[in-house]
């Protein structure tokens, strides 16, 4: 009869001690960069990736739900994760705003073609150049990404520039 073997459970953590991954000595060949958080016998320890915690390791925002405290994995208090969730929300909002900015730049790319520039007055070319630069500067606006002031599309003969 085979004797039960003690299995170590490890967490890979960020700089704040939040657990990003979990694994066991059964599957980890190299534990450098990992912190031992527990040990024991059985599937809970051997298959720690799916059995060690009662629920997911990360929430829907990708925020870690557990932290190493005193060498053990502990659930993070909900208030402790609010700043992390806000940072994720801000990053996602920033990505959305940048995507809209990129869409607007792409729509105005035609104004930069030589044949289209030749149809514009010097004032119109300057207006389109200023507009496109203002779009590129959107992420530098105070209040980005929550409060963005979109530049106005130059008016005049832009319909002619698109034909």
N, C-alpha and C positions, 0 to 999 in steps of 0.2 A: 504494500500500500504506500502510495506516494505521500510524503509529508507536505503540508501546506507551507508555501513559501511566502515570506513577508515581502510585500511589494511596496515600493516607494511611489508616491504621487508627487508630481512636479508641476509648478506653474511657471509660465514665461510671463514676466510682468513688464509694465512700462516703468518710467522713472518714478512714478508716484506709488508704485507697488500694486497697481490694479492688474488683475490677472487677465491676460489676453488669450492664453492658450493653456490647456492642461494635458498632461500626458503621464505615462507610468514607466517604471523601470523595465517593464516587459517590452515596450516598444521603442523607448528612447535609447539609442546607442550612445549618444553624447549628451550629457546634461549640463554642459557649459552654457551659462546664460539662463539657466532654469533654477528655480528655488524649490527645495523640498517643502511640501506643505502638509504631508501626512504619510502614513504608512499603515498597512494592514494586509489582510488576506481576502481573497475572493474577487469576484467579477467587478465589484464597485471600484476596487483599486487597480486591478489589471486593465480594465477597459474604462479608465478614468475619463477619456474624451467624451463618452456618452453616458456614463453611469455615476460619476463621482458627485456631481451637483444635481439637485432635484429638478432644476430647470435649465434654461439656456445660460451660457456664460456671458453673453452680451444681450442688451435689449434691442428693440427695433431700430434705435438710432446708431447701434454699434458701440454703445457705451458699456464698459465693463460693469458687471453687477457684483463682482467680488474683488476683495483686496487682501493682500497678505498683511496680517497684523500679528506680531509676536510669533512669526513662523507658521501661522495657520491661516487658512482661507476663511474670511469672514464676509458676510453680506455687507455691501456698502449701504449706509442709510440713504433713503430717497433724496433728502436734501443735499447730500454729498454729490449726487449725480446731476443736479440741476445745471450747474455751470458747464459740465461736459455736454449736456444735451443742447444748451444754448449755443455753445461753440459749434456743434454739428449743424444746428439749424442755420446759424449765420453762414457757415461754409456752403451749405446747400443753397441758401438764398443768393449768395454771391455767385455760385455757379449758374443759377437761373438768370441772374442779371447779366452776367458775362455772355451767356448764350444769346440773350436778346440783343445785346450790343453787337455780337458777331453777326447776327442775322441782319441787323440794320447796316452794318458795314458791307456785308455781301450784297445787299440790295443796291447800295450806292457804288459798288465797284465799277459799274458801267460808266459812271461819270469820269473815271480815270483813264479810260481808253483814249488813245490819241485822236481817233476820228471824232469821238464825242467832245473832247476838249476843243477841237478845232471849230465846233459849232457854237461854243460858249463865248460870252464876253469875258474879259479879264475879271470883272466883278463876280460873274457866276463861277468861274474857276476858283477864285479866292473863297467864295461862300462855301463851295463843296469841300475845299481843302480844310476850312475851319470847322465845318460840320463833322467831317471824318475825324479830325483831331479831337474834337470834343467827345465823340463817341469813344475813342481810345482812352480818353482821360476819365471816363465814367467811374472806374474803380478807385480813382484818387479823390472823388468827391467826399466831402464831409457827410457823414451819415450813411455812407455805402455799407451794406447793400440795402438797408431798410428804407432809406429816403434818397431816391435818385431823381435828378432833374434831367430829363432827356433833352438834348438839343433839338431845335426846330429844323425840320428839313428845309433846305433852301427852296424858296419859291421863285417863280419866274418862268423860265423856259425849260424846267426839268422834264416836262413831258416831251419836248423836242429831243432832249438828250437821250431818252429811252427808246426813241423810234429809229 
